[in-house]
Amino acid sequence: MRFKVRLEDFIVEELARLPLTSRGDFAIYQVEKRDITTLQVQTRIAAQLQRRLADVQTPALKDKKAIATQYLCVRGSSPAELVGRGYRARFVGRSPRPLRPLDLTGNRFTITLRDLSPAETNAIQERLNEVACYGLPNYFDEQRFGSYSPEPDAPDRFIGKTILRRDAEGAVRAYLTHRFAGDPARVCTFKALAKQHWGEWAHLLNKAPRPSNYRSLLTYLKDHPQSYRKALNLVPRRLLSLYLVAYQSYLWNQIAGSYLAHWLGSDASAKRPFRTLSILDLSLPIYHKLSAQQQATLGALSIPLPGHRAVYKDPVLAGVVRDVLEAEALQLNDLKARILQRAYLPKGMRPLLLHPAAVTCGAPRDDDHFPGRQAINTSFTLPSGAFATLVLKALAVVDGG
């Protein structure tokens, strides 16, 4: 099974309850973007309007390799339409405040699955019915982990973990030298140079990409060579928050997977064992069907996002959290970004299971991209914060439990 073969194969529409009024400080736009990131749209619109980047905000990020429709707000007066490379923005009204994640109600996905044999098509259609009926584990998928580092010599694969361990120098080193998913070639080249010339701040400042926030850090370090904590706080708040959220999500996946495995393995009436899917370096349990007891118990459960004040009342869940953090050489009290001034781990609950809504599946057809193979269209709606790619991974688990 393949998806995202063509840009038109992955279409996502953001659903929202917009706080529109007749007057307000913020202009709300509906943006269609193609083959660019949400952050690139923000940057290009800010430049087009000659505004600060902070004056252009979106409540959520969307896939780059997709045709995506989402909402964006701009502080101040703005034109009826904004058009640029990779995006078109249409004014829809004004708001007294910027958009927030809570304004979003979900996303509608329309996806083409390709390179299928007739047997695979039948199995995926059957599996889609199971997913619609029983749901699937609500894991964070790999788009969440852009700051995961594949560097073999990285003491922590996540810069967020380094921050929580209060290692300011290690976090600055990771920011300047560790390759992250999606780093462009010029950034990778600079990071390799920074690794070779660590501590030579003036030299690195001269080599740093223009424009980039690396230059702000290096300018400061050139005058304050050992002041890593203050240098770390010069990283944009948005990036620091993403780093923390990525590691928090990684911990949540481990906690949810271990807890789910406990419940799936404890039901003696289960006819088949659960199987697994891979997200980063984790092998996480996934199921095909649930017993009535499992549906009642797991379907109603939400798990707190890991944080120093998170409360886990269920003794089994509390034990899972303890074991996961112990394997990470952390305790619950460590889950606070004490060396940061303006970025924090978010609080909240996340449902253990994800239930796609309005699931449809089209009839198979000849695949015009892979001769002799089949393609099908599927569509479904997910709540905000859920991952369509996770649903597609679940569809690929077609045999076994």
N, C-alpha and C positions, 0 to 999 in steps of 0.2 A: 504494500500500500504506500502511495506517495501523496503528499499534499503540498501546496504552495509551489507547484511546478511553474505555474504562471501567476502573475500578480492578481488576475481576476479570479483565481481559484480560492481566495481567502478574502471574504468581505465581512466587515464588522460594522455594526451601527450602534452607537452609544444611545442608551435610553435614559431619560432624565426627567425630573420634575424641576423646571427652571423657575427661579424666584423672580419672575419678570414683573416690572411695574412700569407705569407711564414715564417715570423719571428715575434717575439714579446715577451714581458716579461711574458705573461700569457698563460697557457695551458688551453684549453677549453675541457670540458668533457660532454658527454651525460650520465646521470645517471639514471638507473632504480632502484627505491627503493620500498620496500614492508614492510608495517606495521611499519614504523618508520617515525619520523618527518624530515623535511628538515634540521632543526638545528642539529639533531642528526647525520645526514649524514655529515654535515660540521665538527662537532666535531670529528667524527671517522676518517674522511679522514685527518684532520689536525694532529691527533695523529699518524695515519699510516705513514704519510710523515715526521713526526717530524717538523711540521711547526707551526707558530702562527695561531691561529684561524682567525685573520684578513687577513691572506694570502689565505684563502679559502672562496670564496664568491659565493652567488647565487642571481640572480635578483628577485626571487619570492619564496614564500613558497607554499608547496603543502600538501594536506591532508595526514594524517598519515594512516588512514584506507582505503588504496587504493593501486593499482599498478600504480605508477606515474613515468613518464619519464620527466626529466627536465635537464636544463643545469647548469653547475657549472664551475668556473674558479679557477685556482691555480697559484699563483705567482711563477715563477721560472721553472726549469726543472722538468719534471714528467714522470712517466712510461706510456706505452701504455694502460695499464689497471689497475684498482684498484678494488679489491674485498674485501668486509667485510660483517659483519653480517647485513643483511637487504638491501644491496646495491651492485651494480656492475656499475663501471664507465668506459666508453670507450673514449679514446682520439680522438678528431675530428679535432684538429688544434690549431694554436696559434693566439694570438690577441695582439695588442699593448696596450690594455687597458682592465680593468675588464669589465665584463658584466653589463649592466644597465637595469632597467625595460623597458626603451624605445626600447631595442633590441627585446623585446617579442611582438609577433603579436596576440597571443591568446592561447587558449587551446582547444583540441579536446577531448570530453568525450564520453565514451562508457559505458552505465549503464544498469544493469539488475534490473527491477522492479518486485517484488515478492508478493506473498500472495494476489492475486487479484481474485475476482469473475468475471465471464464473463461480467456482467453489468459494473463493475469497469474498466475492460479492455477496453470496448467500450467507456466509458466516458473519460478515459485517452487518448485514441487515438484521440478522437474528440477535447479534450482540447489541445493536442499537436499541432494539426493543427491550432487552434486559436492562440496559443503562437507563432507559426512560422509566422502567418499572421500579428498579431497585436502587438507582443512583450509583454513585461511585465515591471513593475517598476524595476529600476536598483538598488534596495536596497543592502546595504552591509549585508551579512548574518552572522550567529553567529560565524563562524570561525574567523571573524575579531575581536571578542570581548573576547579574551582569558584573558584579565585583568579585566573583569567585575567581581565584587565581590558579592556573594550572602549573605555575612555577614549581619545579621539583624541590627547590631550596627554600620555599616560603615556609616559615615556622607556623603560620596560620594561613589556611586557604582563603579566609575571609578577613578583609581589613576591619570589618565590624567586630570580629572577635578580638583582634589586637587592641582595638579601642576599649573594649570592655575589660580587657586585662590591664588597662591603664598603662600601656606601653606606648607612650607618645612618639618616641623615636622610631619604634617598629612600625607604627601607623604611617608616619611621614615617609619612611623608607618604602613601605608598600605602595603608597600613593605615587611616589616618584619613580619606582623601579619595577613594580610587578605588573605584568601584562594582564589586562582584564578583557573579557569577551567584548568584542566590538571596538576595541582600540584601533584607530586608523594607523596606516603604515608609518606616518611621520611621528606619531606618539610612541609606537613600538620602538622606532629607531632611537628616539630620545631616551626612553626608559632603559634601553640597553646601555646607552652611554652613561646615564646616571648611575647605573649599577657599577660600571667600571671606574667612575670618577667620584664615588661617594665622598662627600665632604668638601669637594672642590666647588664651592657654591658660585664663585664668580665665573668660573669656566662653564658651569652648567647653565647659569643665567644667560650667558652669551649664546648657548646652543638651544635653549628652550624654544618650543614652537611659539609663533606669534599669530594671533593672540592666544593666550592660554593663562589659566590661573596658576600654572606652575611658576610663572615669572613672579607673581606676588610672593609666593613662598620663598623662592630663591633670593629675591631682593631682601626679604627679611632675614633669612638665614645668613646671607653674606655679612650682615651687620651684627647678627646675634647667633653665632654658629652652633650653640648648644641649646637654644631656646626652642626645643621641639614642641612643647605643649602649646605655646602661643602660635607657632607656625602651623600646627595642625588646625587650630581654630581659624586660620585664614582660608582653609578649604571652604568653598561655598556650602552654606547650610543644606541646600537641596541635596548635594552629593553626600554629605555626612549622614543625612537622614536615610538616603538610599542604602548606604553601607550598613547601617545598623539594622534596617528592615530586612536586608538580604540575609544576614546571619540569624536574626530572630526567626525568619521564615524557615530557614534550614533546621533550626532547633524544633520548630513546630512540626515540621514534616517527620522528624525522628520520633517525637512524642506521639503524634497521631498514628504513625505506622506501628509503633510498638504496642500501643493501646488497642488498636484495631486487631493486630495479630493475636493478642490475648483473647479478645472476644470471639474471633473467628475460630480459634483453636479450642475454645472452651465449650463450644456447642456440640454435644455428642450426637445430635441428630443430623449434623452436616454430612451430606452424602459425598462431597468431594472437597479436597483441601483447597485452600486459597493459593493463588499464584502471586507473582510479583512483577512490578515494573521498575525501571531504573530512572532516577532523577539525580543528576550529578553522580556522586559516588555512593548513593544510597540505593538499596534494593528494598522497595516498599511494597507491602501487601496490597493486593487488589482482589476483588471477588467477582463472581458472576451473579450469584443469587444469594439472598439472605433468608434465614428462617423467620417465622413470625416473631419469635422472641428477639432475634437480632434486629429486625426492622424496628420494633417498638423501642428497644433500648438505644441503639446507635443512631436512629433517625432523629431522636429528640436531643442528642448530646451536642453541646458546643464546648470547645476546649480553649481556655484562656491563652492569648499570646504570651509567650514567656517574658517575664519582667520581674524586677525585684519585689514588687508588691502583688504579683499574681497569686491567687489562692486556688489550690487544687484540693477540693473537699473529698473526692472519691479516693479512698486509700490505695486502690490499684493504680489510678492515674498519678497520684502523688509519688508512688514508688517508681513508676515509669519516668517521671520528670527527674527524680533524684538520680536514677541510673543513667539517663541521657546526659545530664549535666556532669556527672562524675566522669563519664567517658570523655567529655570535653575539657576535663580538669577545671570545672567551674562549679560554683554554687549559685542558688537562686539570688542571693544578695549581690552577686557580681553583675547581675544583669541591669546595670545602670551606667550610663555613659558619664562617669564622674569627671573625666578629663576634658569634656566638651562643654562649651558655654551655651550653645544655641541649638543643639540637636538632641533628640531623645528617642528612646524606644517607645513606639505607640502602645497604648493599652487597648484591650478589647477582647471579644470572644469570636471564635471562628467555628462554624458548624463542622462537625466531623465528616458528614456526608454531603455530597453535592447532588442536587436533583435537577437535571436539565428540564426545561419546560418547552412546550410547543414543538416537540421533536417531529421532524418530517424526514422522509427519505424518498428520493425520486427513483424512477425505474432505471435499471442499468442500461448503458448505451455503449456503442463503440467508442473507444478512447482515440480521439484524433491526434493525440500527442504520442501515444505508444500503440502502434498498429498491432492488431491481434489481441489487444487487451480491452478491459472494460473500465468505464468511469461511472460514478454515481454522484449525485448532489445530495447533501444533507443540510438541514438547518435546525437550529435550536437556540433557545434563549438561556442565558446564564446570569445569575446575580453578579453584582459588582464584586471584583476581587477574585472571581473564579476564572479558570483558564481553559479556553477551548482546546488548546493543544493537549491538555490532560484527557479530555473526552476522546480525542482522536487516538491517543496512546491506548486508552482503555478498549477502544474498538479493535485494536490490533491484537489484544489478548483474547483470542477466539477459541483456544482449546483449553482443556483442563477445568479448574475449579471455578 
